[in-house]
Structure formats: structure tokens, C-alpha cells
Amino acid sequence: MTIKLHPNTELGEVKLKVSNLQRSLAFYQEVIGLQILTQAGDTASLTVDGVHTFLVLEELSSPIVPRNRTTGLYHFAILVPHREQLGLSLRRLIQSGIHIGQGDHAVSEALYISDPDDNGIEIYADRPRESWRVDAEGNVMMTVDPVDLDGLLAISEEKEWRGLPANTVMGHVHLHVADLQQAKAFYVDVLGFDIMFNGAARMGALFVAAGGYHHHLGLNIWAGVGAPRPSKQSTGLEYYTIIVPTESELARVVDRLVATGITVMETHLGWNVEDPSGNMIRLISKA
């Protein structure tokens, strides 16, 4: 029987380990447009709506900036609700002087930057789902074309940037993994994500999602096959969050993991589990 994750599965907060909390807070507020929700000691939570945590930052006492390529975060992706907001974000990034990458992926338009610790960030807006195309093999057809930057600037002209709007969400997360087959076995065969784009042979990447989204997770071997795990004192990803809609769905997911012999740890905030490459996931229910 094919395992299927609930179609209303979403991604939630991401936690990053950083080398300088105050520097990172300034960046995420002034350049990205998040707001501080809570701050205590070396940890701060940031939000888009003033209620829910979107990003957690923790300053390491003796940080190591990774020099060798490891598993971990490639980028996390901030999904803004419409193209006008993407234009406003583009204007803000230009004002900040930060280096901006970009890509028109047919299903979306995306801007790419890095934070002060070189954590990758994508800010993007989706095109309407009815415009997405699928090839004969079932892959969502995505491109890497130039973004119409002039169009983004024009659509946001004379509008005021006020940070990220409250209905901004964590759209997807891209991860460096050590082995794509192991990643597929975990994310597809056990968790139940659907393969939305299989580029394993052509580009060393696999895109998976729930509910027909173009991708909730990107899994790639661009850090090298067999890439090592980062040190616990390395800046970068601490965990990302998968949110299922109900407690019963969460219990089913946890049961599948346990039945497969995968270690799952219960906390007061949810269930923690590592993928085969050591990327930490927090599993919670929306309920």
C-alpha cells in the first residue's frame, strides 16, 4: 500500500544557529521584514503575524562557521502572498546592497540571498496552481529562467515596504543530504511525501510535497555524495518543522517511523526525528 502524507500538511518554523544574535536580528528585521516575538538570553523568536513563531535564532557560545561541505540547510523559502509583495521585497533587498540571485521557475518567481552566517534564503511568490504544468512522467515542470525584475519593480512602484505581511508562510525547505536514495526512502516511503520532480539522475535533486504542491522539500546531493554531518557547534540548521493537520495524523506518522526502526523523541513541543543525513525535523499537529 502506498503511504500518503495528509494533503493539508504544511511547513512551520525553522530554527537556525547563528554566530552573532544581534547582527542576525538586525538583518532579519531590517532586510527581510520579520518582527521579534520573544527574546531571552541567546535565543530569539521572530514572527510575521505577531502571534506565531516563524524563525528561531540561537547564538552559539563558540560558533564554528562550516568550511567543508556538509549536510544541512541549502535554503529555507519564504512564500509571500502575491507578486506585488515580491516586488516590495526586491526593492528592500536592493536598498540593503545585498547580493541577490533570482530565478523564474514557471510555478513561481524567486529571489535568493544569504544571511550574515551564509544561511540560504529564498523569497518567492507562486503563480496560480492552475498554470502549473506536469510532464508525461508526472514531474512538475519547473524552469530556471531570468525573473522579470523590471516588472516586479513596476508592480510595486510607489508602494511602501512594511516588512513581510501576516499571511506570509514557510513555503519550502531545501536540504543537503548525503544520499538521495536514503532520503527518498525516508521522506517518500516512510513519511509519505509525493515525488513532484525527480531530477536525481540529471541534477542530483529530488523535490517532494504533500497535496500536489510543487515542492515542500528539496533534497539534493550538491554538497557531495556521502557529505558529512556538520558539527553541533556549526552555524546553520537546528531543525525545521512539518505540521500535519490533526493529532491522529501525527500519531500515524510517528507510528510509521517507529515501525521502521527510526528513533523518534517526544518533547513538550512535538516529536523530533533526524532524517538519514542528520537533518533534524520537528513533527507537530496544527490542532
DRENDODO-36045 format. One record per atom (N, C-alpha, C): x negated, y negated, z. Coordinates in steps of 0.2 Angstrom, whole numbers, plus 5000, padded with zeros to 4 digits. Layout:
XYZ...
# end
This chain:
499650065000500050005000499649945000499749894996499349834995499549785001499049765005499049725010499149645008499649615010499849545008499849505015499449445014499549395020500149355018500449335024501149295023501049235018501449225014501349175009501349095012501549095018501549025021500949015025500449055024499849045028499448985026499148945030498848885029498148885032497748835031497148825035497148775040496848775045496848725050496148695052496048675058495448635060494848675058494348635057493648655056493248625061492748665064492348645069491548645066491248585067490548585065490048565070489548595070488948575075488548525071488448465075488048415072487448395076487048355073486348335077486448275081486948225079487048165082487748145082488148155088488848145088489048075086488748025089488947955087488847945080488347965077488247955070488747985066488948045067489448085064490148055065490248035071490947995072490947935068490447895067490447835063490647855056490247905054490347925047491147955045491347995050492048025048492547975049492447925053492947875054492947815048492347795047492247735043492147755035491947815034491847835027492447885025492647935029493147975027493847955029493947925035494547895037494947935042494547975046494848015052494847965058495247985063495347955069495147995075494847965080494648005086495348025090495448085091495948105095495748115103495248155104494948155111494148165110493848135115493148145116492948155123492448205124492248215131491548245130491048215133490348235133490148245126489848305124489548305117490048335112490748335113491248355109491748305107491948305101492548255099492948295094493648275095494148305090494348245086494448255080494748205075495348225072495748175070496448185068496648145062497148165058497448125053498048095055498448125060499148105062499148085069498648085072498648065079498948115084499048175082499348225086498948285086498848315080498448375079497748365077497348415079496648415078496548435071496148395067495948415060495148435060494748405064494048425063493748415070493348465072493048455079492248455078491948405081491248395081490948405088490348445088489948465094489248445093488948405097488248395096487848445100487348475096486948525099486348485103486148525108485648495113484948495109484848545106484148555102484348575095484548535091484848555084484248575080484448625075483948645070484348635064484048595059484348575053484048635048484548675046484348735042483848715036483348755035482848735030482948795024483048855027483148915022483848915021484048945015484748955013485049015017485649005020485949045024486649055022487049105026487749105025488049045029488649025028488948975032489348925027489448865029489848825025489548795019489948805013489748765007490048695007490748695008491048635010491748655012492048605016492748605018493048555014493748565012494048525007494648485010494648425010495248385012495748365007496348395007496848385002497248325004497148275000497648215001498248224997498748184999499448204996499548174989499148134986499348104980498748074977498748064970498148034966497947964968498447924970498347854972497847864978498047904983497547914989496847934987496847974982496147994980495747934977496147894974495847834971495647784977496047784982495847744988495147774991495147834992494547874995493947854990494047864984493447844979493247774980493647724981493447654982493047654989493347684994492947685000492247715000492247774996491547804995491047764992491347724986490947684983490647624987491147594991490947544996490347565001490447635003489947655008489247665005489147674998488547684995488347754995488747804997488647874997488547904990488147954990488147994983488848024982489148024976489748054975489648104969489848164970489948214965490648214963490848244957491548244955491648304950492348324950492448374945493248384944493448384938494148394936494248464935494648504940494648574939495348594936495648554933496348574929496848574935496748614940497348614945497248554950496648524950496548474955496048424952495948364955495348324954495048314961494348314961493948324967493348274967493248254973492648214974492248254979491548254978491148294983490548244986490548254993490048214996489748265002489248235006488948265011488948225017489048255023489048215029488248205031488148165037487448155039487048215040487348275042486948335043487048385037487148355031487248385024487748445024488248435028488848475028489248455022489448495017489848485011490548465013490748415009491448395010491748385003492348405002492748394996493348354998493548304994494148264995494448274988495148294988495448314982496148304982496448294976497248294975497348344970497948384972498148434967498548404962498548434956499048424951499648464953500248454950500848494951500748564950501048604954500948684953501148704947501748674944502048704938501548684932501048644933500548634927499948684927499848724933499348764933499448824928498848844925498948904921498548964923498749024921498449084923498249124916497649154916497449184910497749264910497549294905497849364904497649414910497049394913496849444919497049414925497549364926497849344932497449294935496849264932496449214936496749144934496849104940497049034939496449004935496648964930496248934925495948874928495348864930495048804933494448784928494348724928493848694924493348654928492848634925492348584929492248534924492748484923492648434918492548364922492348314919492248254922492948224924492948194930493548164933493648094930494248074928494448014926494347954932493747934933493647894938493947824937493947804931494247734929494947744931495347794929496047804931496147804938495747834942495847834949495747764952495247724950495147664952495747614950496047624944496547584942497247594946497347664947497947684951497947654958497347644960497347624967497147544968497147514962496947444962497447404966497147354970497547304975497847344980497747404981497947444987497447444993497747444999497247445005497147515007496447525008496247595011496347585019496747635021496947635028496747705031496247735029496047795031496447855028496447915030496747965027497547965030498047975026498747975028498848035032499448025036499548085041499748145038499948155031500148215028499548245024498948225026498348255023498248325027497948375023497948435026497248465024497048515028496448555026496648605020496448585014496648625008496348685007495648685008495248755007494548745010494248805011493548805014493148845009492548825007492148865003491548895008491348955007490848985012490349015007489749015010489149055008489249125011489249175007489249245010488649285008488449335011487949375009488049425004488649445003488849504999489649494997489749484990490449474988490849534989490649594988491049654989491249664996490749645001490949655008491449595009491349535006491849485008492549505005492549534999493249554996493549605001493149655003493449705007493749675013493449625016493649595022494249545021494149495016494749445015495349475011495249515007495749545002496049605005495649655006495849725008496149725015495849685020496049685027496449625029496249565028496649505029497249505025497149515018497749515014497849455009497249415008497249365003497349394996497649354992497649374985497049344981496749384976496249354972496549314967496349254967496649204962496149184956495449194958494949194952494449234954494249284949493749324950493149314946492649274949492049254945491449284947491549344950490949374953490449394948490549414943490049434938489849374934490249324933490049264929489649214933489949204939489649144943489549154950489649224952489449244959489949214964490549204962491049174967491749214966492149204971492749234972493249184975493849174972494249124975494849164977495149154984495649194986496149144990496749174990497349124993497949164995498349134999499049165000499549124997500149154995500649114992500649084986500149104982500049084975499649014974499348994980498948934980498348944975498048894972497448904968496848934972496748914978496248944982496248914989496348954994496248935001495448945003495148995000494449015002494049024996493448994995493049004990492449044993492249104991491749144993491149144988490549124990490049134985489449154987488949174983488349204985487749154982487949094982487449044979486849034984486949054990486349044994485849104994486049154989485749214988486049274991486049334987486249394989485849414996486249435001485849455007485649395011485949335010485749275013485749285021485349265025485349275032485849235035486049255042486449205045486049145048486349095049486049035052485949045060485449015063485349015070485948985073486049005079486548975083486448905085485848875084485648805085485648765079485848805073485848765067486448725067486348665064486948625062487348655057488048645056488448675051489048705055489348755051490048785053489948815060490448805064490548845070491148895069491648865066492248905064492748865060493148905056493748875053494348915055494948885054495548915056496048935051496248995052496849025047497449025052497948985049498648985053499149025049499449075052499949115050500649085053501249095050501749055052502149085059502049145060502349175066501949215070502149225077501749275081501749345079502249365076502249435073501849445067501749395063501249395058500549395060500449355065499749355069499549425071500049455075499949525078499849575072500149575067500049615061499349605059499049545058498449535055497849565060497949545067497549575072497549645072498049675071498149755071497749785066497749745060497449775054496649775055496449715058495749705059495449765064495849775070495649815075495649885072496149905068496249975065495649985060495349935057494749945053494149945057494149935063493549935067493149875068493549815066493249755067493349725073492849695076492949665083493349605083493849595087494249535087494249515095494149455096494149425103494749375104495149395109495649345111495449295116495649235114495549175118496149135120496149085124496749055125496949005119496549005114496748965108496949005102496849075103496949115097496549175097496349205091495949265091495349245086494749265089494149245085493849315082493649305075493349365072492849335067492349375066491749355061491949395055491849365049491849395043491149435042491049475037490449515037489749475036489849415035489249365034489149325040489549335045489449295051489849235052490249215047490649155047491249165052491349125057491749135062492449105060492949145061493649125060494049125066494449075067494949075072495649085069496049135072496649155069497149135074497649095072498249065076498849075072499449065076500049065073500348985073500748965068501048905069501548895074501848955076502348955081501948935088
# end
